[in-house]
Amino acid sequence: MQANVSVRKPVRFVLLAAVLAGILFLVASHGNVADAKPSAVVYNGHCYRYVASVGTWAAANAAAPTLPSPDSLCAGMTGYLAVINSAAENTFVFGLATGDRWLGGSDAAAEGTWRWVTISGQPIFCIAAGVGNCPAQPGYYTNWAVGDPNNQTGAEHYLEMYGSNGTWNDATGVWTVAGYVVEYDPAAAAPTPVPAKPSEVPEADTLLLLGGGMSGLGVWLRWQWSKRGQRTKSN
């Protein structure tokens, strides 16, 4: 009888450990799936994403509409190089990364007349009145660095945000910077269905793990009841 007890104890602990391991793995893997879901940063109802890709303004402008927003709020919407309308928004966009980045402003169509060319209507946000003097138009915002815009090379027509302090610079079309910011505006697009979060839709491997864990638990419970029955008969 002593030999049988010594054999059964390891079996019992192995079964119990297997059940617990399956449940822990299920929880851990399910949490990792949710955590791995990419997410854009949301501010004031808009979605933003910083793209670390060294290149020109034209390359960034061409790429922005091809990049989907990974946040469900703006899923399926077309992005554009970001537009800054307030000091608070400028601070937010500045905080997305540490490098210089392209924004959606340009005066390529008319020197000194800066427009947000990446959105509908291409509104004018400032008109230069001399070197380093481009005050914001009513209802708009600017954050030019001291002495900018200055069109120093005669071809500085594209808006860059400095990664050091968030001020703005006018740069040339051949200039390359560290990246760019894409913005998505839910108000500018038709509503799209919000996809379910991973935690709301069990995946196939999750169901298999759950089934395996429950099956192991059932085996262990049947073994326990069987052992109790044997003890009752022996008594």
N, CA and C of each residue as an Amber inpcrd file, in Angstrom:
protein
   705
   0.8310000  -1.2120000   0.0000000   0.0000000   0.0000000   0.0000000
   0.8590000   1.2520000   0.0000000   1.9520000   1.2180000   0.7110000
   2.8320000   2.3810000   0.7540000   3.4210000   2.6710000  -0.6200000
   3.7430000   1.5720000  -1.3640000   4.3210000   1.7510000  -2.7020000
   3.3280000   2.4080000  -3.6220000   2.0350000   2.0190000  -3.5260000
   1.0230000   2.6160000  -4.3970000   0.8540000   4.0930000  -4.1140000
   0.8770000   4.4770000  -2.8540000   0.7360000   5.8940000  -2.4970000
   1.8830000   6.7020000  -3.0710000   3.1000000   6.1830000  -2.9920000
   4.2590000   6.9130000  -3.4860000   4.2070000   7.0970000  -4.9940000
   3.5520000   6.1630000  -5.6920000   3.4270000   6.2910000  -7.1520000
   2.3470000   7.2880000  -7.5110000   1.2510000   7.2920000  -6.7630000
   0.1090000   8.1340000  -7.1000000   0.3700000   9.6120000  -6.8220000
   1.1410000   9.9130000  -5.8100000   1.3920000  11.3190000  -5.4810000
   2.0660000  12.0780000  -6.6310000   3.1600000  11.5360000  -7.2320000
   3.7540000  12.2420000  -8.3750000   2.7730000  12.4200000  -9.5250000
   1.9430000  11.3710000  -9.7710000   0.9680000  11.4700000 -10.8600000
  -0.0020000  12.6070000 -10.6070000  -0.4690000  12.6990000  -9.3510000
  -1.4220000  13.7580000  -8.9950000  -0.8200000  15.1320000  -9.2040000
   0.4140000  15.3180000  -8.7650000   1.0550000  16.6220000  -8.9100000
   1.3460000  16.9570000 -10.3680000   1.6860000  15.9500000 -11.1700000
   1.9340000  16.1860000 -12.5960000   0.6740000  16.6560000 -13.3020000
  -0.4390000  15.9750000 -13.0120000  -1.7140000  16.3700000 -13.6320000
  -2.1160000  17.7790000 -13.2310000  -2.0080000  18.0800000 -11.9360000
  -2.3690000  19.4020000 -11.4530000  -1.4730000  20.4720000 -12.0630000
  -0.1740000  20.2000000 -12.1520000   0.7620000  21.1580000 -12.7460000
   0.4420000  21.3970000 -14.2090000   0.0510000  20.3320000 -14.9320000
  -0.2900000  20.4760000 -16.3480000  -1.4990000  21.3720000 -16.5350000
  -2.5050000  21.1730000 -15.6660000  -3.7080000  22.0060000 -15.7520000
  -3.3770000  23.4680000 -15.4920000  -2.6340000  23.7230000 -14.4300000
  -2.2720000  25.0980000 -14.0900000  -1.4160000  25.7300000 -15.1790000
  -0.4780000  24.9670000 -15.7290000   0.3860000  25.4960000 -16.7850000
  -0.4260000  25.8700000 -18.0070000  -1.4150000  25.0160000 -18.3420000
  -2.2550000  25.3220000 -19.5030000  -3.0570000  26.5930000 -19.3080000
  -3.6110000  26.7520000 -18.0930000  -4.4000000  27.9610000 -17.8170000
  -3.5290000  29.2020000 -17.8390000  -2.3410000  29.1270000 -17.2140000
  -1.4370000  30.2750000 -17.2020000  -0.9880000  30.6340000 -18.6070000
  -0.6900000  29.6260000 -19.4190000  -0.2740000  29.8930000 -20.7970000
  -1.3980000  30.5340000 -21.5930000  -2.6230000  30.0600000 -21.3500000
  -3.7850000  30.6310000 -22.0200000  -3.9220000  32.1100000 -21.7190000
  -3.8390000  32.4560000 -20.4230000  -3.9660000  33.8610000 -20.0140000
  -2.8420000  34.7000000 -20.5860000  -1.6140000  34.1940000 -20.4920000
  -0.4520000  34.9590000 -20.9580000  -0.4950000  35.1800000 -22.4460000
  -0.8180000  34.1320000 -23.2140000  -0.8200000  34.2790000 -24.6690000
  -1.9480000  35.1780000 -25.1180000  -3.0940000  35.0840000 -24.4410000
  -4.2240000  35.9470000 -24.8060000  -3.8930000  37.4070000 -24.5350000
  -3.2200000  37.7000000 -23.4240000  -2.8250000  39.0670000 -23.1090000
  -1.8180000  39.5960000 -24.0940000  -0.8950000  38.7460000 -24.5650000
   0.1070000  39.1900000 -25.5210000  -0.5120000  39.5740000 -26.8390000
  -1.5330000  38.8410000 -27.2630000  -2.2100000  39.1780000 -28.5160000
  -2.7990000  40.5720000 -28.4340000  -3.4530000  40.8750000 -27.3020000
  -4.0670000  42.1960000 -27.1520000  -3.0090000  43.2830000 -27.0940000
  -1.9080000  43.0240000 -26.3430000  -0.8780000  44.0300000 -26.1880000
  -0.1480000  44.3080000 -27.4910000  -0.0720000  43.2870000 -28.3750000
   0.6850000  43.4440000 -29.6090000  -0.0690000  44.2520000 -30.6470000
  -1.3520000  44.4910000 -30.4330000  -2.1330000  45.2540000 -31.3950000
  -1.6030000  46.6810000 -31.4680000  -1.1650000  47.1150000 -32.6730000
  -0.6170000  48.4620000 -32.7770000  -1.6840000  49.5070000 -32.5220000
  -1.2800000  50.6380000 -32.0670000  -2.2440000  51.6880000 -31.7590000
  -1.6920000  53.0540000 -32.1250000  -2.4850000  53.8140000 -32.8930000
  -2.1270000  55.1990000 -33.1510000  -2.3970000  55.9970000 -31.8790000
  -1.8330000  57.1910000 -31.7970000  -2.0730000  58.0600000 -30.6560000
  -3.2480000  58.9710000 -30.9910000  -4.1900000  59.0670000 -30.0830000
  -5.3940000  59.8620000 -30.3250000  -5.3250000  61.1540000 -29.5250000
  -5.6320000  62.2720000 -30.2170000  -5.6650000  63.5730000 -29.5530000
  -6.8050000  64.3850000 -30.1410000  -7.6710000  64.8880000 -29.2770000
  -8.7630000  65.7680000 -29.6850000  -9.6080000  65.1410000 -30.8020000
  -9.8170000  63.8390000 -30.7200000 -10.6600000  63.1570000 -31.6940000
  -9.9700000  62.7650000 -32.9820000  -8.7150000  63.1380000 -33.1540000
  -7.9570000  62.7670000 -34.3470000  -6.9230000  61.7050000 -33.9810000
  -6.5280000  60.9100000 -34.9670000  -5.4750000  59.9130000 -34.7660000
  -4.1900000  60.4060000 -35.4280000  -3.0700000  60.0830000 -34.8070000
  -1.7660000  60.5100000 -35.3210000  -0.8010000  59.3360000 -35.2520000
   0.1220000  59.3140000 -36.1910000   1.2160000  58.3480000 -36.0940000
   2.4910000  58.9840000 -36.6320000   3.5550000  58.8140000 -35.8790000
   4.8650000  59.2760000 -36.3410000   5.5090000  58.1490000 -37.1270000
   6.0450000  58.4790000 -38.3030000   6.7000000  57.4860000 -39.1460000
   8.1880000  57.8390000 -39.2200000   9.0120000  56.9580000 -38.7000000
  10.4600000  57.1730000 -38.7330000  10.9900000  56.6910000 -40.0740000
  11.0700000  57.6050000 -41.0270000  11.5310000  57.2670000 -42.3720000
  12.2220000  58.4890000 -42.9610000  13.5360000  58.4280000 -43.0820000
  14.3000000  59.5620000 -43.6050000  13.9280000  59.7860000 -45.0650000
  13.5710000  61.0280000 -45.3870000  13.2080000  61.3180000 -46.7740000
  12.8080000  62.7600000 -46.9740000  12.4340000  63.0800000 -48.1940000
  12.0250000  64.4300000 -48.5520000  10.5640000  64.6670000 -48.2000000
  10.1480000  65.9310000 -48.2960000   8.7570000  66.2610000 -48.0300000
   7.8570000  65.5760000 -49.0470000   8.2450000  65.5890000 -50.3190000
   7.4150000  64.9780000 -51.3660000   7.2160000  63.4850000 -51.1160000
   8.2710000  62.8040000 -50.6810000   8.1570000  61.3720000 -50.4040000
   7.2160000  61.1240000 -49.2320000   7.3230000  61.9560000 -48.2010000
   6.4470000  61.8140000 -47.0390000   5.0000000  62.0990000 -47.4250000
   4.7780000  63.1160000 -48.2330000   3.4370000  63.4910000 -48.6540000
   2.7910000  62.3930000 -49.4880000   3.6000000  61.7160000 -50.3070000
   3.0750000  60.6260000 -51.1310000   2.7750000  59.3870000 -50.2930000
   3.5780000  59.1600000 -49.2580000   3.4080000  57.9590000 -48.4410000
   2.2540000  58.0700000 -47.4510000   2.0090000  59.2650000 -46.9300000
   1.0190000  59.4400000 -45.8610000  -0.3570000  58.8430000 -46.1860000
  -0.9190000  59.0670000 -47.3860000  -2.2560000  58.5190000 -47.6660000
  -2.2860000  57.0000000 -47.7990000  -1.1370000  56.3690000 -47.9230000
  -1.0930000  54.9170000 -48.0990000  -0.9790000  54.1710000 -46.7770000
  -0.8000000  54.9060000 -45.6770000  -0.5760000  54.2660000 -44.3800000
  -1.8740000  54.2300000 -43.5770000  -2.4210000  53.0520000 -43.3330000
  -3.6650000  52.9620000 -42.5660000  -3.4370000  53.2790000 -41.0990000
  -4.4620000  53.8330000 -40.4850000  -4.3820000  54.0690000 -39.0450000
  -4.5840000  52.7480000 -38.3230000  -3.7100000  52.4220000 -37.3720000
  -3.8910000  51.1890000 -36.6160000  -4.8740000  51.3240000 -35.4650000
  -5.4480000  52.5140000 -35.2750000  -6.4060000  52.6960000 -34.1930000
  -7.8270000  52.5510000 -34.7370000  -8.6760000  51.8360000 -34.0160000
 -10.0290000  51.5550000 -34.4870000 -10.8450000  52.8220000 -34.7120000
 -10.5630000  53.8920000 -33.9790000 -11.2930000  55.1430000 -34.1530000
 -11.1760000  55.6570000 -35.5780000 -10.0010000  55.4780000 -36.1850000
  -9.7560000  56.0110000 -37.5220000  -9.5140000  54.9110000 -38.5520000
  -9.9580000  53.6990000 -38.2450000  -9.7400000  52.5730000 -39.1500000
 -10.3770000  52.8300000 -40.5100000  -9.6410000  52.5550000 -41.5710000
 -10.1510000  52.7130000 -42.9280000 -10.0730000  54.1270000 -43.4690000
  -9.5700000  55.0660000 -42.6800000  -9.4970000  56.4600000 -43.1190000
  -8.1690000  56.7450000 -43.8100000  -8.1950000  57.7260000 -44.7020000
  -6.9830000  58.1250000 -45.4220000  -6.2520000  59.1990000 -44.6290000
  -4.9610000  58.9880000 -44.4260000  -4.1640000  59.9430000 -43.6750000
  -3.5640000  61.0250000 -44.5480000  -2.9840000  62.0120000 -43.9010000
  -2.3340000  63.1300000 -44.5880000  -1.2730000  63.6990000 -43.6580000
  -0.2920000  64.4040000 -44.2280000   0.7090000  65.0480000 -43.3800000
   0.0060000  65.9980000 -42.4220000   0.4140000  65.9490000 -41.1730000
  -0.3220000  66.6160000 -40.1030000  -0.4440000  68.1210000 -40.2780000
  -1.5760000  68.6270000 -39.7910000  -1.9100000  70.0530000 -39.7730000
  -1.9810000  70.4800000 -38.3110000  -1.3550000  71.5980000 -37.9750000
  -1.3110000  72.0760000 -36.5870000  -2.1760000  73.3220000 -36.4440000
  -3.1540000  73.2490000 -35.5480000  -4.0900000  74.3650000 -35.4020000
  -4.0490000  75.0620000 -34.0510000  -3.1720000  74.6220000 -33.1460000
  -3.1160000  75.2620000 -31.8300000  -1.7900000  74.9450000 -31.1600000
  -1.4810000  75.7200000 -30.1270000  -0.2550000  75.4730000 -29.3730000
  -0.3140000  74.1090000 -28.6930000  -1.4980000  73.7300000 -28.2090000
  -1.6500000  72.4380000 -27.5390000  -1.4010000  71.2970000 -28.5170000
  -1.9310000  71.4140000 -29.7160000  -1.7130000  70.3700000 -30.7220000
  -0.2480000  70.3230000 -31.1350000   0.3870000  71.4760000 -31.2310000
   1.8060000  71.5110000 -31.5870000   2.6410000  70.7880000 -30.5230000
   2.2950000  71.0220000 -29.2550000   2.9980000  70.3590000 -28.1620000
   2.7960000  68.8500000 -28.2350000   1.5800000  68.4470000 -28.5420000
   1.2840000  67.0250000 -28.6580000   2.0800000  66.3760000 -29.7960000
   2.0640000  66.9770000 -30.9670000   2.7710000  66.4160000 -32.1200000
   4.2800000  66.4120000 -31.8720000   4.7790000  67.4510000 -31.2210000
   6.1950000  67.5090000 -30.8680000   6.5760000  66.3250000 -29.9770000
   5.6740000  65.9530000 -29.0880000   5.9590000  64.8750000 -28.1510000
   5.9080000  63.4780000 -28.7420000   5.5220000  63.3380000 -29.9960000
   5.4160000  62.0170000 -30.6020000   6.7740000  61.3850000 -30.8840000
   7.8050000  62.2070000 -31.0550000   9.1320000  61.6810000 -31.4090000
  10.1870000  62.7130000 -31.0400000  11.4380000  62.3530000 -31.2580000
  12.5390000  63.2630000 -30.9170000  13.2050000  63.8740000 -32.1500000
  12.9750000  63.3030000 -33.3260000  13.6470000  63.8010000 -34.5240000
  12.8620000  64.8860000 -35.2420000  13.5220000  65.5510000 -36.1940000
  12.8260000  66.5060000 -37.0610000  11.7820000  65.7480000 -37.8740000
  10.7110000  66.4530000 -38.2630000   9.6380000  65.7750000 -39.0000000
   8.9140000  66.7290000 -39.9350000   8.3660000  66.1770000 -40.9830000
   7.5980000  66.9670000 -41.9360000   6.1590000  67.1460000 -41.4670000
   5.6110000  68.3450000 -41.7430000   4.1920000  68.6380000 -41.5460000
   3.5830000  68.9870000 -42.9080000   2.2770000  69.2590000 -42.9180000
   1.5730000  69.4240000 -44.1840000   1.5360000  70.8190000 -44.7660000
   2.4780000  71.7040000 -44.3900000   2.4750000  73.0760000 -44.8970000
   3.4320000  73.2880000 -46.0540000   3.0730000  74.2270000 -46.9390000
   3.9400000  74.5510000 -48.0760000   3.5650000  75.9240000 -48.6410000
   4.5780000  76.6100000 -49.2070000   4.3030000  77.8490000 -49.9460000
   4.8550000  77.7230000 -51.3660000   4.9130000  76.4700000 -51.8600000
   5.4550000  76.2340000 -53.1960000   4.6190000  76.9040000 -54.2820000
   3.3160000  77.0220000 -54.0650000   2.4480000  77.6270000 -55.0900000
   2.6420000  79.1250000 -55.1800000   2.9340000  79.7840000 -54.0740000
   3.1390000  81.2470000 -54.0650000   4.0560000  81.5670000 -52.8910000
   5.2480000  82.0520000 -53.1870000   6.2420000  82.3400000 -52.1580000
   5.6670000  83.2450000 -51.0630000   5.8240000  82.7870000 -49.8220000
   5.3800000  83.5860000 -48.6770000   3.9440000  83.3280000 -48.2660000
   3.1660000  82.6440000 -49.0990000   1.7830000  82.3160000 -48.7560000
   1.7380000  80.8480000 -48.3330000   1.7350000  80.6400000 -47.0400000
   1.8070000  79.2810000 -46.5130000   0.4110000  78.6920000 -46.3420000
   0.2520000  77.4990000 -46.9120000  -1.0250000  76.8000000 -46.8770000
  -0.8590000  75.4140000 -46.2550000  -1.9500000  74.9350000 -45.6800000
  -2.0080000  73.5270000 -45.2950000  -2.4700000  72.7730000 -46.5340000
  -1.5050000  72.3270000 -47.3290000  -1.8180000  71.7900000 -48.6580000
  -2.2750000  70.3330000 -48.6240000  -2.2410000  69.7040000 -47.4740000
  -2.6100000  68.2970000 -47.4130000  -4.0640000  68.0620000 -47.0250000
  -4.8310000  69.1370000 -46.8080000  -6.2440000  68.9840000 -46.4680000
  -7.1050000  69.7340000 -47.4780000  -8.3780000  69.4190000 -47.4900000
  -9.3130000  70.0160000 -48.4380000  -9.3440000  71.5320000 -48.3160000
  -9.3240000  72.2140000 -49.4540000  -9.3790000  73.6740000 -49.4870000
  -8.0300000  74.3460000 -49.3650000  -7.0230000  73.5960000 -48.9190000
  -5.6750000  74.1360000 -48.7470000  -5.6960000  75.5470000 -48.1250000
  -6.2060000  75.6650000 -46.9080000  -6.3490000  76.9830000 -46.2730000
  -4.9980000  77.6510000 -46.0070000  -4.9910000  78.9670000 -46.1410000
  -3.7920000  79.7630000 -45.8550000  -3.6970000  79.9690000 -44.3410000
  -2.5490000  79.6100000 -43.7630000  -2.4110000  79.8090000 -42.3220000
  -1.4850000  80.9620000 -41.9740000  -0.6700000  81.4280000 -42.9290000
   0.0910000  82.6490000 -42.6870000   0.6100000  83.2110000 -44.0110000
   0.7850000  84.5210000 -44.0300000   1.3270000  85.2140000 -45.2060000
   2.5380000  86.0100000 -44.7450000   3.6860000  85.7000000 -45.3290000
   4.9340000  86.3390000 -44.9020000   4.9330000  87.8320000 -45.2160000
   5.4080000  88.6010000 -44.2270000   5.5290000  90.0480000 -44.4100000
   6.9910000  90.4490000 -44.3030000   7.8860000  89.5230000 -44.6470000
   9.3240000  89.7660000 -44.5420000  10.0040000  88.5570000 -43.9350000
  11.3240000  88.5790000 -43.9190000  12.0900000  87.4610000 -43.3720000
  11.7690000  87.2770000 -41.8890000  11.4080000  86.0610000 -41.5290000
  11.1080000  85.7620000 -40.1350000   9.8410000  86.4020000 -39.6250000
   8.9620000  86.7810000 -40.5140000   7.7350000  87.4640000 -40.1000000
   6.5560000  86.9130000 -40.9030000   5.9210000  85.8920000 -40.3410000
   4.7590000  85.2860000 -41.0050000   3.6840000  85.0310000 -39.9600000
   2.9690000  86.0750000 -39.5760000   1.9720000  85.9340000 -38.5080000
   0.8130000  85.0440000 -38.9290000   0.2400000  84.3600000 -37.9660000
  -0.8790000  83.4650000 -38.2410000  -2.0970000  84.2460000 -38.7040000
  -2.7870000  83.6870000 -39.6680000  -4.0590000  84.2490000 -40.1100000
  -5.1140000  84.0220000 -39.0310000  -6.1700000  84.8250000 -38.9980000
  -7.2140000  84.6460000 -37.9820000  -7.7380000  83.2060000 -37.9540000
  -7.7650000  82.6390000 -36.7790000  -8.2530000  81.2720000 -36.6240000
  -7.2080000  80.2030000 -36.8530000  -5.9750000  80.6090000 -37.1690000
  -4.9020000  79.6370000 -37.4190000  -3.7690000  79.8520000 -36.4230000
  -2.7360000  79.0430000 -36.5710000  -1.6550000  79.0170000 -35.5970000
  -0.3230000  78.8270000 -36.3070000   0.7360000  79.4350000 -35.7800000
   2.0960000  79.1900000 -36.2820000   3.0570000  79.0860000 -35.1000000
   4.1920000  78.4540000 -35.3610000   5.2120000  78.3420000 -34.3170000
   6.6070000  78.3800000 -34.9610000   6.8290000  79.3930000 -35.7750000
   8.0930000  79.5110000 -36.4930000   9.2690000  79.7140000 -35.5420000
  10.3900000  79.1270000 -35.9000000  11.6320000  79.3970000 -35.1800000
  12.0400000  80.8490000 -35.4360000  12.8510000  81.3990000 -34.5550000
  13.3100000  82.7790000 -34.7230000  14.0190000  82.9160000 -36.0730000
  13.5880000  83.9030000 -36.8550000  14.1940000  84.1470000 -38.1690000
  13.5690000  83.3720000 -39.3100000  12.6080000  82.5120000 -39.0180000
  11.9120000  81.7370000 -40.0590000  10.4510000  82.1770000 -40.1550000
   9.8950000  82.0030000 -41.3600000  10.5050000  81.4760000 -42.5850000
  11.3860000  82.5300000 -43.2560000  12.4510000  82.0550000 -43.8860000
  13.3610000  83.0280000 -44.5010000  13.7040000  82.7130000 -45.9590000
  13.2710000  81.5320000 -46.4490000  13.5600000  81.1390000 -47.8280000
  15.0360000  81.3930000 -48.1640000  15.8780000  80.9530000 -47.2620000
  17.2930000  81.2860000 -47.3370000  17.9620000  80.8620000 -48.6450000
  17.5830000  79.7140000 -49.1670000  18.2090000  79.2290000 -50.4020000
  17.4350000  79.6330000 -51.6460000  16.2890000  80.2690000 -51.4390000
  15.4370000  80.6330000 -52.5680000  14.4870000  79.5200000 -52.9770000
  14.5400000  78.3980000 -52.2740000  13.6640000  77.2700000 -52.6340000
  13.1810000  76.5240000 -51.3970000  12.9760000  77.2500000 -50.3020000
  12.5480000  76.6090000 -49.0560000  11.0290000  76.7290000 -48.9220000
  10.3440000  75.7050000 -49.4040000   8.8900000  75.7820000 -49.5400000
   8.1230000  74.7320000 -48.7400000   8.7900000  74.0240000 -47.8340000
   8.1160000  72.9120000 -47.1570000   8.3200000  72.9870000 -45.6460000
   7.2480000  72.6570000 -44.9190000   7.2210000  72.8800000 -43.4780000
   7.8170000  71.7090000 -42.7010000   8.7860000  72.0420000 -41.8760000
   9.4670000  71.0720000 -41.0260000   9.3360000  71.4890000 -39.5640000
   9.1060000  70.5200000 -38.6970000   9.1270000  70.7810000 -37.2570000
  10.4560000  70.2900000 -36.7010000  11.1260000  71.1520000 -35.9440000
  12.3830000  70.7630000 -35.3130000  12.1190000  69.7880000 -34.1600000
  12.9170000  68.7320000 -34.1160000  12.7750000  67.7720000 -33.0320000
  13.3380000  68.2710000 -31.7210000  14.1060000  69.3260000 -31.7490000
  14.7350000  69.8400000 -30.5350000  13.7850000  70.6560000 -29.6650000
  12.8710000  71.3940000 -30.3030000  12.0080000  72.2780000 -29.5030000
  10.5990000  72.4690000 -30.0650000  10.2840000  71.8380000 -31.1820000
   8.9360000  71.9320000 -31.7260000   8.6460000  73.1710000 -32.5450000
   9.6520000  74.0270000 -32.7730000   9.4250000  75.1880000 -33.6360000
   9.4980000  74.7610000 -35.1000000   9.0970000  75.6750000 -35.9950000
   8.9770000  75.3450000 -37.4100000  10.0820000  75.9900000 -38.2440000
  10.3580000  75.3210000 -39.3460000  11.3640000  75.8050000 -40.2930000
  10.8570000  75.5900000 -41.7080000  11.2270000  76.4950000 -42.6090000
  10.9600000  76.2710000 -44.0280000  12.1830000  75.5970000 -44.6490000
  11.9670000  74.4730000 -45.3160000  13.0560000  73.6630000 -45.8540000
  12.8730000  73.4480000 -47.3490000  13.9350000  73.0150000 -48.0020000
  13.8920000  72.8100000 -49.4530000  13.2820000  71.4510000 -49.7990000
  12.9980000  71.2790000 -51.0650000  12.4210000  70.0290000 -51.5380000
  13.4010000  68.8760000 -51.5740000  14.6920000  69.1590000 -51.5010000
  15.6880000  68.0810000 -51.5160000  16.1800000  67.7550000 -50.0990000
  15.7400000  68.5330000 -49.1380000  16.1080000  68.3080000 -47.7490000
  15.5000000  66.9850000 -47.2820000  16.2470000  66.2210000 -46.4920000
  15.6940000  65.0090000 -45.8910000  15.7350000  65.1420000 -44.3700000
  14.6600000  64.6940000 -43.7340000  14.5860000  64.7380000 -42.2730000
  14.2530000  63.3410000 -41.7520000  14.2210000  63.2080000 -40.4290000
  14.1290000  61.8920000 -39.7920000  12.8040000  61.1750000 -40.0160000
  11.7130000  61.9310000 -40.2120000  10.4230000  61.2760000 -40.3650000
   9.3100000  62.2680000 -40.6510000   8.0850000  61.8160000 -40.4320000
   6.9260000  62.6810000 -40.6800000   5.7620000  62.2170000 -39.8170000
   4.7590000  63.0900000 -39.6790000   3.5860000  62.7870000 -38.8610000
   2.3570000  62.7000000 -39.7560000   1.6470000  61.5820000 -39.6460000
   0.4030000  61.3810000 -40.3930000  -0.7700000  61.6210000 -39.4520000
  -1.7660000  62.3320000 -39.9480000  -2.9720000  62.6360000 -39.1660000
  -4.1800000  62.0280000 -39.8560000  -5.1490000  61.5800000 -39.0480000
  -6.4010000  61.0210000 -39.5580000  -7.5500000  61.7470000 -38.8720000
  -8.4870000  62.2490000 -39.6650000  -9.5930000  63.0370000 -39.1250000
 -10.9060000  62.2840000 -39.3260000 -11.5050000  61.7500000 -38.2600000
 -12.7680000  61.0250000 -38.4070000 -13.8820000  61.8700000 -39.0180000
 -13.8530000  63.1820000 -38.7740000 -14.9030000  64.0490000 -39.2890000
 -14.8100000  64.2250000 -40.7940000 -13.6710000  63.9170000 -41.3740000
 -13.4750000  64.1220000 -42.8040000 -13.7720000  62.8750000 -43.6200000
 -14.2450000  61.8230000 -42.9810000 -14.5020000  60.5720000 -43.6910000
 -15.7940000  59.9450000 -43.2020000 -16.3620000  59.0790000 -44.0480000
 -17.5770000  58.3650000 -43.6630000 -17.2690000  57.4010000 -42.5330000
 -18.2110000  57.1990000 -41.6210000 -17.9600000  56.2800000 -40.5190000
 -17.6760000  54.8610000 -41.0300000 -16.8140000  54.1580000 -40.3720000
 -16.5000000  52.7780000 -40.7290000 -16.7600000  51.8910000 -39.5280000
 -17.1290000  50.6310000 -39.7800000 -17.3800000  49.7290000 -38.6440000
 -16.1350000  49.5950000 -37.7740000 -16.3540000  49.5660000 -36.4690000
 -15.2320000  49.4030000 -35.5380000 -14.9670000  47.9190000 -35.3690000
 -13.7740000  47.4400000 -35.7370000 -13.4840000  46.0130000 -35.6020000
 -13.4320000  45.5930000 -34.1380000 -13.8040000  44.3620000 -33.8940000
 -13.7520000  43.8490000 -32.5260000 -12.3170000  43.7630000 -32.0670000
 -12.1160000  44.0000000 -30.7710000 -10.7850000  43.8730000 -30.2020000
 -10.4310000  42.3940000 -30.1250000  -9.1360000  42.0730000 -30.1510000
  -8.7360000  40.6620000 -30.0640000  -9.3190000  39.9490000 -28.8590000
  -9.4740000  40.6790000 -27.7550000  -9.9770000  40.0440000 -26.5410000
 -11.4460000  39.6600000 -26.6730000 -12.1550000  40.2210000 -27.6770000
 -13.5680000  39.9450000 -27.8360000 -13.8300000  38.7640000 -28.7620000
 -12.8520000  38.3630000 -29.5470000 -13.0090000  37.2660000 -30.4900000
 -11.9580000  36.2110000 -30.1890000 -12.3080000  35.1040000 -29.5570000
 -11.3130000  34.0680000 -29.2540000 -10.7440000  33.4930000 -30.5330000
  -9.4300000  33.3680000 -30.5980000  -8.7910000  32.7720000 -31.7520000
  -8.7740000  31.2580000 -31.6070000  -8.4460000  30.5570000 -32.7340000
  -8.4980000  29.1070000 -32.7450000  -7.5570000  28.5030000 -31.7120000
  -6.3300000  29.0390000 -31.6290000  -5.3860000  28.4770000 -30.6760000
  -5.8270000  28.7190000 -29.2350000  -6.5110000  29.8480000 -29.0130000
  -7.0310000  30.1270000 -27.6720000  -8.0800000  29.0940000 -27.2760000
  -8.9930000  28.7430000 -28.2130000 -10.0280000  27.7660000 -27.9260000
  -9.4350000  26.3800000 -27.6860000  -8.3970000  26.0380000 -28.4720000
  -7.7310000  24.7480000 -28.2770000  -7.0790000  24.6670000 -26.9040000
  -6.4100000  25.7500000 -26.4980000  -5.7690000  25.7720000 -25.1880000
  -6.8000000  25.6490000 -24.0770000  -7.9030000  26.3570000 -24.2490000
  -8.9560000  26.2970000 -23.2410000  -9.5260000  24.8870000 -23.1430000
  -9.7680000  24.2690000 -24.3180000 -10.2860000  22.9060000 -24.3300000
  -9.3190000  21.9290000 -23.6970000  -8.0200000  22.0970000 -24.0060000
  -7.0200000  21.2130000 -23.4210000  -6.9460000  21.3590000 -21.9140000
  -6.9910000  22.5990000 -21.4470000  -6.9390000  22.8410000 -20.0120000
  -8.1320000  22.2300000 -19.2910000  -9.3500000  22.3920000 -19.8670000
 -10.5510000  21.8470000 -19.2510000 -10.5360000  20.3210000 -19.2650000
 -10.0010000  19.7520000 -20.3850000  -9.9080000  18.2950000 -20.4790000
  -8.9790000  17.7460000 -19.4040000  -7.8090000  18.4080000 -19.2330000
  -6.8740000  17.9790000 -18.2000000  -7.4780000  18.0790000 -16.8140000
  -8.2350000  19.1330000 -16.5870000  -8.8870000  19.3060000 -15.2910000
  -9.8970000  18.1930000 -15.0520000 -10.6230000  17.7990000 -16.1190000
 -11.6010000  16.7270000 -15.9940000 -10.9520000  15.4040000 -15.6470000
  -9.7980000  15.1040000 -16.2910000  -9.0800000  13.8670000 -15.9910000
  -8.6500000  13.8360000 -14.5250000  -8.1150000  14.9500000 -14.0670000
  -7.6420000  15.0190000 -12.6880000  -8.7900000  14.8240000 -11.6890000
  -9.9470000  15.4620000 -11.9890000 -11.0940000  15.3340000 -11.0990000
 -11.6140000  13.9020000 -11.0830000 -11.6770000  13.2470000 -12.2530000
 -12.1450000  11.8500000 -12.2950000 -11.2090000  10.9420000 -11.5050000
  -9.9070000  11.2050000 -11.6190000  -8.9300000  10.4100000 -10.8840000
  -9.1160000  10.5810000  -9.3860000  -9.3770000  11.8140000  -8.9350000
  -9.6090000  12.0750000  -7.5190000 -10.8420000  11.3270000  -7.0150000
 -11.9450000  11.3660000  -7.7960000 -13.1680000  10.6750000  -7.3760000
 -12.9640000   9.1660000  -7.3450000 -12.1980000   8.6600000  -8.3150000
 -11.9180000   7.2300000  -8.3590000 -11.1200000   6.7990000  -7.1280000
 -10.1290000   7.6120000  -6.7490000  -9.3090000   7.2990000  -5.5890000
 -10.1450000   7.3260000  -4.3220000 -11.0610000   8.2690000  -4.2270000
 -11.9260000   8.3330000  -3.0440000 -12.8050000   7.1000000  -2.9620000
 -13.2920000   6.6400000  -4.1580000 -14.1390000   5.4540000  -4.1830000
 -13.3970000   4.2220000  -3.7130000 -12.1240000   4.1000000  -4.1220000
 -11.3260000   2.9690000  -3.7000000 -11.0850000   2.9730000  -2.1960000
 -10.8730000   4.1800000  -1.6510000 -10.6570000   4.2900000  -0.2160000
 -11.9090000   3.8840000   0.5530000 -13.1000000   4.2670000   0.0090000
 -14.3680000   3.9430000   0.6650000 -14.5780000   2.4300000   0.7140000
 -14.2610000   1.7530000  -0.4020000 -14.4360000   0.3000000  -0.4600000
 -13.4910000  -0.4050000   0.5060000 -12.2710000   0.0910000   0.5800000
 -11.2860000  -0.5230000   1.4450000 -11.6490000  -0.3940000   2.9040000
 -12.3990000   0.7430000   3.1830000 -12.8210000   0.9430000   4.5510000
 -14.0080000   0.0360000   4.8880000
